[in-house]
Amino acid sequence: MSESLDALERRIAELRAEVRRAVKARDTARARVLRGDLRRAELAWDEAITAGDPAPSPAFPRESEASLMPIREQVHQALVLLGVPSAAKLIVAVNEAFFSGALRGPQLTSLRRDEERSFRGDPYARPYYLCAALTDRLSPARGLLADSTWPLEARVVGPLSPRVDYLTAAMRIAEHLTRLADPPQGAVRLLSRMAQNIPGGAEGFAPVDPLTVIRAARAELEVHLPADTAQRAEVAARAGGQLTDAECLFGASALSTLRGAC
């Protein structure tokens, strides 16, 4: 297993470097392909490390490897699993459910500010940044974190985006659970709570079925997704034409947005 993990970690490092080069070169098509490869490699790493975890002793709670990771890496790990701009509460819940981490909401607020300072001081020095989602006014969406390697269309939010992202996050959590031989009970409980807010996602008081959640979420997404995709594309096009690189990641102030529109 260690050889497989080593190979995956090398591949992830190479992909992050390639994404960074493609973004710098403004090669959006190649960057989009590389980001997809990177997300798949990171999920494969998550699955490999989970499959190799020893069973915890009943007398002692397990201390996950993730809890030894820097806060920044823990947040990124949760965002990779979710795949959509997410609030601190959900990131903390996913980190705790899947990785036995111990994040706190206030840590994420200060982390985003640190990421912005780092980017403005030395742009693209890191393979990824924990950035803000952008509203249709091109300002940072309050409380929503995103991954800088995602395409701009995935980092902006419109009127329908909160519901679309909720359904997408529920699907990704359910899909991740189906790949685990022994799903963590905390993750099952998290999906159960989310399923209660998806029509057809939960069947009474029966244990939640990830496949049922996926089907129910996908059915509702078919209703909302086309309009949301169009709205996000419009916002992303405006952002790409008006904002600097830093503003595309962390949002523009109201004053600078007005100047760009003039």
Steps between C-alpha positions, in 0.01 A plus 500: 500500500781745582631477143154579363464796734847627412414480130171683555670771704761550227223516240303754706809720541568484124138583413493796740814638338350450152175673603701792631692530172182477292328768710802729468498446124121565495449167322151447639422187299810317620454629855144363507617153389785502750269605785276202425802269503614658827163452671491134394854443626420666834186289545703188416748603770213546749366154419844339521578654838155406633531142380838467669398637840529240777184419694474717812528344841162495681664641813643810333364744240690497173723798428484543126797593286292794382500646849879528473473692174519880491161672516543620144543145372201376700276768350626424150439130551136566593451738207639244256245248624211751480597651165294818546535832687415415860427667830729448797234296682485240221879489458541439873230230494655318202848519652372353825280235334751363249841594638446524878634852493436771756457822304315800639306756299701806610819332378362505146424872512856593591634241255331667201654835597842335527456343155419837344803665661718215376370525144533877481853481642620224268241405234479133398778397738275221627336228290158600634339766719193486721309790351156659507199418290386805303150647489330641191635840615850349479549552872603216735205284602468519876621184671555288187841347429615359168810345343699730273568215255129469419386674182355846555152373409517267802614777737222751431150473643164617370147495644458124447854404597442435873244230420701356210813485713311340790372224271842456340672478839248240618561295185877513541479399866269212404730394215799504734312283749424240231874460440583424863486143627429618855347850484560714810181533704553873527492526120185288483333730753607806303347362181183407690460860617554633151260246348217633716509821291486318164157383380515122471846485654396337828250220547335557837718389789685235300881526481603733221587336168770695314369385162151627586648837596693515173189426294287754688764774483561437129127521426474843661825617342349438157248772582743765628831426330448647149395842633770501766768406246393786273499749788843390617644520149375859470654600834827324416520678165459839670754410767756385246465826309503741795704355785869459568637155582481572873144631472396191302603293802404724791240736359486870423390783722180682402701803389735309272210306351323825415814635338529186288141536383550861389 
